[in-house]
């Protein structure tokens, strides 16, 4: 499709203009803020998208832009709403091959070149956005490799952290101590000492019984002596009454004789001392050995744990190596794929690095100059379908391109170029070039 005309009504500072697009190159000269860019933007507005609130000319209530092409036209209208805001009518008017289309936006997208709508399409992107744009444009799909690489990188980072956490592991051999035999030796000594202790306890029990008997005997002696004393007192008391107590006296005397005989036969007993504490078999040496053995056992357990940690560390190291090797394979595959794609791109100076970032004229995405971006945008525009055979160039003077070069470019690419240039209209121009001066919103 070829655009035939551009109709502008009350857009920006432009009142009404009908521009016939019938030459390969249309140049709009003038000072800044005279309406040159508004002309180019009017084309973009026709195809949808956002718009500024002051799009309608001051003092007017309605505005429109209309692009007529060989198979129909596209028209978009704007108005001031009751609340004072500027709105676009909800539907773009599209007539194609004599038929009004109900889904104009979807149809427009099919034949629309993004650089037609916005010459700054690439310029306004950030570095990462440009990278993404080129990835999509040239089908640089390394997402599967990138996803796997990201997962592997994260796991490798965790593994490095875990391996570092093990630190240096001391694997100096430690012999396992034989504490069981030492414990058995001590048990035998303790058994012998138990026998000795039991015999000592039995001897002490015999002596305790004897001493208890001695105590009881002394109590008896004391009791008998008291009895005798009491009897003697009683004899003294009843001596005066002897005649009355003669028989009693005989009994008491006989009783005393009996007591004397018992005391004679049962002299006082002497308590015995407990036998001295026996000498037990010493366990000091074996206790020291057992204590040392327990310490050795703790060291052995620590050594065994270090062996386990060392084995686990080796496994982590092997896993890290496997992931690192796989990352290297992915990087190699990605580099090869990007190199292959770079060779198929038919734009001089444009390629992809191993990280999937595009490079143009040895310059990264975020560092491209205005001139580089405009030149690159022009080259990229060629990759899209002819669409409407139109290219918009704002700030054309920054390209340093002569009128003849613009004409050559338009004829070679079979398109019409609309270029806005800050400056004075040249004295002479080729016949196949339309030159206009824009001043105060009017085209002359």
C-alpha positions as CSV (number, residue, x, y, z in Angstrom):
1,X,0.0,0.0,0.0
2,X,1.1,3.5,-0.8
3,X,0.1,6.7,1.1
4,X,-1.4,9.3,-1.2
5,X,-2.1,12.2,1.2
6,X,-2.1,13.4,4.8
7,X,-4.9,15.6,6.1
8,X,-4.5,17.5,9.4
9,X,-7.2,19.5,11.2
10,X,-6.6,21.4,14.4
11,X,-3.6,19.3,15.5
12,X,-1.1,21.2,17.7
13,X,-0.6,24.7,16.1
14,X,-1.8,23.5,12.7
15,X,-5.2,24.7,11.7
16,X,-5.9,22.7,8.5
17,X,-3.5,21.3,5.9
18,X,-3.8,18.7,3.2
19,X,-0.5,17.4,2.1
20,X,-0.3,15.4,-1.2
21,X,2.3,12.7,-0.9
22,X,3.2,12.3,-4.5
23,X,7.0,12.5,-4.6
24,X,9.7,10.2,-3.2
25,X,10.9,12.9,-0.8
26,X,9.0,15.6,1.1
27,X,11.2,18.1,3.1
28,X,9.7,20.4,5.7
29,X,12.0,23.2,6.6
30,X,11.7,25.8,9.3
31,X,12.7,27.0,12.8
32,X,12.0,25.0,15.9
33,X,8.4,24.8,17.3
34,X,6.8,25.9,14.0
35,X,4.9,22.6,13.4
36,X,7.3,20.4,11.4
37,X,7.4,17.6,14.0
38,X,3.6,17.9,14.4
39,X,3.2,16.9,10.7
40,X,5.2,13.8,11.3
41,X,3.5,13.0,14.5
42,X,0.1,13.3,12.8
43,X,0.9,10.3,10.8
44,X,1.8,8.3,13.9
45,X,-1.4,9.5,15.7
46,X,-3.5,8.1,12.9
47,X,-2.5,4.6,13.8
48,X,-3.4,4.8,17.5
49,X,-1.5,5.1,20.7
50,X,-1.3,7.8,23.4
51,X,-1.5,11.5,22.7
52,X,-0.8,14.7,24.7
53,X,-3.7,16.6,26.4
54,X,-2.9,19.7,24.4
55,X,-3.1,17.9,21.0
56,X,-6.1,20.0,19.9
57,X,-5.4,23.5,18.7
58,X,-6.1,26.1,21.3
59,X,-9.7,27.4,21.1
60,X,-10.9,24.5,19.1
61,X,-13.2,21.6,20.3
62,X,-12.5,18.9,17.7
63,X,-9.6,17.7,15.6
64,X,-8.6,14.8,13.3
65,X,-5.9,13.3,11.2
66,X,-6.5,11.3,8.1
67,X,-4.1,9.2,6.0
68,X,-5.4,8.3,2.6
69,X,-3.7,5.4,0.7
70,X,-4.3,3.6,-2.6
71,X,-6.7,1.1,-1.0
72,X,-8.7,3.4,1.4
73,X,-8.0,5.6,4.4
74,X,-7.4,5.7,8.1
75,X,-9.0,8.5,10.2
76,X,-8.7,9.3,13.9
77,X,-10.7,12.0,15.6
78,X,-10.2,13.9,18.9
79,X,-12.5,16.1,21.0
80,X,-12.8,18.1,24.2
81,X,-15.0,16.2,26.7
82,X,-17.5,17.9,29.1
83,X,-14.9,17.6,31.9
84,X,-12.4,19.6,29.9
85,X,-10.1,16.6,29.1
86,X,-9.0,15.7,25.6
87,X,-10.2,12.3,24.4
88,X,-10.0,10.3,21.2
89,X,-13.1,8.7,19.7
90,X,-13.0,5.1,20.8
91,X,-12.7,3.7,17.4
92,X,-10.3,4.5,14.6
93,X,-12.1,4.7,11.2
94,X,-10.6,2.4,8.7
95,X,-11.9,1.9,5.1
96,X,-10.1,-0.7,3.2
97,X,-11.0,-1.7,-0.4
98,X,-14.3,0.2,0.0
99,X,-15.3,-1.6,3.2
100,X,-15.5,-0.1,6.7
101,X,-13.6,-2.4,9.1
102,X,-14.9,-3.3,12.5
103,X,-11.5,-4.3,13.9
104,X,-9.2,-1.6,12.5
105,X,-6.5,-1.8,15.2
106,X,-5.8,-5.5,14.4
107,X,-5.7,-4.9,10.7
108,X,-3.4,-1.9,11.0
109,X,-0.9,-3.9,13.1
110,X,-0.6,-6.4,10.2
111,X,1.0,-3.9,7.8
112,X,2.5,-1.4,10.3
113,X,6.3,-0.8,10.6
114,X,7.1,0.4,14.2
115,X,9.6,2.8,12.8
116,X,6.8,4.4,10.8
117,X,4.9,5.3,13.9
118,X,7.9,6.4,15.9
119,X,11.3,7.3,14.4
120,X,12.5,7.3,18.0
121,X,11.3,3.7,18.5
122,X,14.8,2.6,19.1
123,X,16.1,5.9,20.5
124,X,13.6,5.9,23.4
125,X,14.5,2.4,24.5
126,X,16.9,1.7,27.4
127,X,20.0,-0.5,26.8
128,X,18.3,-3.6,28.1
129,X,15.1,-2.8,26.1
130,X,17.1,-2.6,23.0
131,X,18.7,-5.9,23.7
132,X,15.3,-7.4,24.2
133,X,14.0,-5.8,20.9
134,X,16.9,-7.3,18.9
135,X,16.4,-10.7,20.6
136,X,12.8,-10.7,19.5
137,X,13.5,-9.2,16.1
138,X,16.1,-11.7,15.1
139,X,14.7,-14.7,17.0
140,X,17.7,-15.0,19.3
141,X,16.0,-17.5,21.6
142,X,18.4,-18.6,24.2
143,X,15.8,-18.6,27.0
144,X,16.1,-22.3,27.6
145,X,19.9,-22.1,27.9
146,X,19.6,-18.9,30.0
147,X,17.1,-20.5,32.3
148,X,19.2,-23.6,32.8
149,X,22.3,-21.5,33.2
150,X,20.6,-19.3,35.9
151,X,19.5,-22.4,37.8
152,X,23.0,-23.9,37.6
153,X,24.7,-20.6,38.6
154,X,22.4,-20.4,41.7
155,X,23.1,-24.0,42.6
156,X,26.9,-23.5,42.0
157,X,26.9,-20.5,44.2
158,X,25.2,-22.5,47.0
159,X,27.7,-25.3,46.5
160,X,30.7,-23.0,46.7
161,X,29.3,-21.5,49.9
162,X,28.7,-25.0,51.4
163,X,32.2,-26.1,50.4
164,X,33.7,-23.0,51.9
165,X,31.7,-23.7,55.1
166,X,33.5,-27.0,55.6
167,X,36.8,-25.1,56.0
168,X,40.0,-27.1,56.2
169,X,39.4,-30.6,57.5
170,X,42.2,-32.3,59.6
171,X,42.4,-35.9,58.5
172,X,45.3,-36.9,60.7
173,X,44.6,-40.6,61.6
174,X,43.4,-41.4,65.2
175,X,43.5,-45.0,66.4
176,X,40.3,-46.2,68.0
177,X,40.9,-46.9,71.8
178,X,40.1,-50.3,73.4
179,X,38.2,-49.0,76.3
180,X,36.2,-52.2,76.7
181,X,39.2,-54.3,77.9
182,X,40.1,-51.6,80.4
183,X,36.6,-51.5,81.8
184,X,36.7,-55.3,82.2
185,X,40.0,-55.1,84.1
186,X,38.5,-52.5,86.5
187,X,35.4,-54.6,86.9
188,X,37.5,-57.6,88.0
189,X,39.4,-55.4,90.5
190,X,36.1,-54.0,91.9
191,X,34.8,-57.6,92.3
192,X,37.9,-58.5,94.3
193,X,37.5,-55.4,96.4
194,X,33.8,-56.3,97.0
195,X,34.9,-59.7,98.5
196,X,37.4,-57.9,100.8
197,X,34.9,-55.4,101.8
198,X,32.3,-58.1,102.6
199,X,34.7,-60.0,104.8
200,X,35.5,-56.8,106.7
201,X,31.9,-56.0,107.1
202,X,31.2,-59.5,108.5
203,X,34.1,-59.1,111.0
204,X,32.7,-55.7,112.1
205,X,29.3,-57.2,112.6
206,X,30.7,-60.0,114.9
207,X,32.5,-57.3,117.0
208,X,29.4,-55.2,117.1
209,X,27.4,-58.1,118.5
210,X,30.1,-58.7,121.1
211,X,30.2,-55.1,122.1
212,X,26.5,-55.1,122.4
213,X,26.7,-58.1,124.7
214,X,29.4,-56.2,126.8
215,X,27.1,-53.3,127.1
216,X,24.2,-55.5,128.2
217,X,26.5,-57.2,130.7
218,X,27.7,-54.0,132.3
219,X,24.1,-52.9,132.6
220,X,23.4,-56.2,134.5
221,X,26.4,-55.7,136.8
222,X,25.3,-52.2,137.6
223,X,21.8,-53.5,138.3
224,X,23.1,-56.2,140.6
225,X,25.3,-53.9,142.5
226,X,22.4,-51.5,143.0
227,X,20.4,-54.4,144.2
228,X,23.1,-55.4,146.8
229,X,23.3,-51.8,148.0
230,X,19.6,-51.6,148.3
231,X,19.6,-54.8,150.2
232,X,22.3,-53.6,152.6
233,X,20.3,-50.5,153.3
234,X,17.3,-52.6,153.9
235,X,19.3,-54.8,156.3
236,X,20.5,-51.8,158.2
237,X,17.0,-50.6,158.3
238,X,15.5,-53.7,159.7
239,X,18.3,-54.6,162.0
240,X,16.5,-52.8,164.8
241,X,13.5,-55.0,164.0
242,X,15.6,-58.1,163.8
243,X,13.2,-60.1,166.0
244,X,10.5,-59.4,163.5
245,X,12.5,-59.9,160.5
246,X,14.8,-62.8,161.3
247,X,13.4,-64.9,158.5
248,X,13.6,-62.0,156.2
249,X,17.3,-61.5,157.1
250,X,18.1,-65.1,156.2
251,X,16.4,-64.6,152.8
252,X,18.3,-61.5,152.1
253,X,21.6,-63.0,153.2
254,X,21.0,-65.9,151.0
255,X,20.1,-63.5,148.2
256,X,23.4,-61.6,148.8
257,X,25.3,-64.9,148.7
258,X,23.6,-65.7,145.5
259,X,24.5,-62.2,144.1
260,X,28.1,-62.6,145.3
261,X,28.3,-65.9,143.6
262,X,26.9,-64.5,140.3
263,X,29.3,-61.5,140.4
264,X,32.2,-63.8,141.1
265,X,31.2,-66.0,138.2
266,X,30.5,-62.9,135.9
267,X,33.3,-60.4,136.1
268,X,33.1,-57.2,134.0
269,X,33.6,-57.6,130.2
270,X,35.9,-55.4,128.0
271,X,34.7,-53.9,124.7
272,X,36.7,-54.8,121.6
273,X,37.8,-52.3,118.8
274,X,36.8,-52.9,115.2
275,X,39.6,-54.3,113.1
276,X,41.5,-51.8,111.0
277,X,40.3,-50.9,107.5
278,X,41.6,-53.5,105.1
279,X,43.9,-52.7,102.3
280,X,42.1,-52.7,99.0
281,X,43.5,-53.4,95.5
282,X,44.4,-50.0,94.0
283,X,42.4,-48.7,90.9
284,X,44.2,-45.4,90.4
285,X,46.3,-46.6,87.5
286,X,43.4,-48.2,85.7
287,X,41.2,-45.2,86.4
288,X,43.8,-42.9,84.7
289,X,44.0,-45.3,81.7
290,X,40.2,-45.3,81.4
291,X,40.1,-41.5,81.6
292,X,42.7,-41.2,78.9
293,X,40.9,-43.8,76.9
294,X,37.7,-41.8,77.1
295,X,39.6,-38.7,75.8
296,X,41.0,-40.8,73.0
297,X,37.5,-42.1,72.2
298,X,36.2,-38.5,71.9
299,X,39.1,-37.6,69.6
300,X,38.4,-40.8,67.5
301,X,34.7,-39.9,67.2
302,X,35.7,-36.3,66.1
303,X,38.1,-37.9,63.6
304,X,35.3,-40.2,62.3
305,X,33.0,-37.2,61.9
306,X,35.7,-35.3,60.0
307,X,36.0,-38.3,57.6
308,X,32.3,-38.1,57.0
309,X,32.5,-34.3,56.4
310,X,35.5,-34.8,54.1
311,X,33.5,-37.3,52.1
312,X,30.5,-35.0,51.9
313,X,32.8,-32.1,50.9
314,X,34.3,-34.2,48.1
315,X,30.8,-35.0,46.8
316,X,29.9,-31.3,46.8
317,X,33.1,-30.6,44.9
318,X,32.3,-33.3,42.3
319,X,28.7,-31.8,42.0
320,X,30.1,-28.3,41.6
321,X,32.5,-29.5,38.9
322,X,29.7,-31.2,37.0
323,X,27.6,-28.0,37.2
324,X,30.6,-25.8,36.2
325,X,31.3,-28.1,33.3
326,X,27.7,-27.9,32.2
327,X,27.8,-24.1,32.5
328,X,30.8,-24.1,30.2
329,X,28.9,-26.3,27.7
330,X,25.9,-23.9,27.8
331,X,28.1,-20.9,27.3
332,X,29.8,-22.6,24.4
333,X,26.5,-23.6,22.9
334,X,25.1,-20.0,23.4
335,X,28.2,-18.4,21.8
336,X,27.9,-20.7,18.8
337,X,24.2,-20.0,18.4
338,X,24.7,-16.3,18.7
339,X,27.6,-16.4,16.3
340,X,25.5,-18.2,13.8
341,X,22.7,-15.7,14.1
342,X,25.2,-12.8,13.9
343,X,26.3,-14.1,10.5
344,X,22.8,-14.1,9.2
345,X,22.1,-10.5,10.1
346,X,22.3,-8.4,6.9
347,X,23.2,-5.2,8.7
348,X,26.8,-4.1,8.7
349,X,28.3,-3.7,12.2
350,X,25.4,-5.4,14.0
351,X,26.2,-8.6,16.0
352,X,25.6,-10.3,19.3
353,X,28.1,-11.0,22.1
354,X,28.3,-14.2,24.1
355,X,25.8,-12.8,26.7
356,X,23.1,-12.2,24.1
357,X,23.7,-8.4,24.1
358,X,23.7,-6.7,20.7
359,X,26.7,-4.7,19.5
360,X,26.5,-2.0,16.7
361,X,29.7,-0.4,15.4
362,X,31.6,-1.9,18.4
363,X,29.2,0.0,20.7
364,X,26.9,-1.5,23.3
365,X,23.2,-0.9,23.4
366,X,23.2,1.7,26.1
367,X,26.0,3.8,24.6
368,X,24.8,4.3,21.0
369,X,24.9,7.9,19.8
370,X,21.9,9.7,18.2
371,X,23.4,9.4,14.8
372,X,24.1,5.7,15.2
373,X,20.5,5.1,16.5
374,X,19.0,7.0,13.5
375,X,21.1,5.2,11.0
376,X,20.4,1.8,12.6
377,X,16.7,2.6,12.8
378,X,16.7,3.3,9.1
379,X,18.4,-0.1,8.4
380,X,16.0,-1.9,10.7
381,X,13.0,-0.4,9.0
382,X,14.0,-2.2,5.8
383,X,13.5,-5.5,7.6
384,X,9.8,-4.9,7.9
385,X,7.2,-5.4,5.1
386,X,6.7,-2.4,2.8
387,X,3.6,-1.6,4.8
388,X,2.6,1.9,3.5
389,X,5.9,2.7,1.9
390,X,6.5,5.6,4.2
391,X,9.5,6.7,6.4
392,X,9.4,9.6,8.9
393,X,12.6,11.4,9.8
394,X,12.7,14.0,12.4
395,X,15.8,16.2,13.0
396,X,17.0,15.2,9.5
397,X,19.8,17.7,9.6
398,X,21.5,15.6,12.3
399,X,22.1,12.8,9.8
400,X,24.4,15.0,7.6
401,X,22.6,13.6,4.5
402,X,22.2,15.6,1.4
403,X,18.9,16.0,-0.5
404,X,20.2,13.8,-3.3
405,X,21.1,11.0,-0.8
406,X,17.6,11.2,0.6
407,X,16.2,10.9,-2.9
408,X,18.4,8.0,-3.7
409,X,17.4,6.2,-0.5
410,X,13.7,6.7,-1.2
411,X,13.9,5.5,-4.8
412,X,16.1,2.5,-3.9
413,X,13.7,1.4,-1.2
414,X,10.6,2.4,-3.2
415,X,9.2,4.6,-0.4
416,X,8.3,8.1,0.3
417,X,10.4,9.9,3.0
418,X,8.9,12.8,5.0
419,X,11.8,14.6,6.7
420,X,11.6,17.6,9.1
421,X,14.7,19.8,9.0
422,X,15.6,22.8,11.1
423,X,17.0,25.3,8.7
424,X,16.4,27.5,5.6
425,X,14.8,26.1,2.5
426,X,17.6,25.5,-0.1
427,X,17.6,27.6,-3.2
428,X,17.5,24.7,-5.7
429,X,16.1,21.2,-5.3
430,X,15.4,18.3,-7.8
431,X,12.0,18.1,-9.4
432,X,11.1,14.9,-7.7
433,X,11.5,16.5,-4.2
434,X,8.7,18.4,-2.5
435,X,10.0,21.2,-0.4
436,X,7.9,23.1,2.2
437,X,8.4,25.8,4.7
438,X,6.6,25.5,7.9
439,X,6.0,28.6,9.9
440,X,3.4,29.2,12.7
441,X,1.6,26.0,11.9
442,X,1.2,26.8,8.2
443,X,2.8,25.1,5.3
444,X,4.0,27.2,2.3
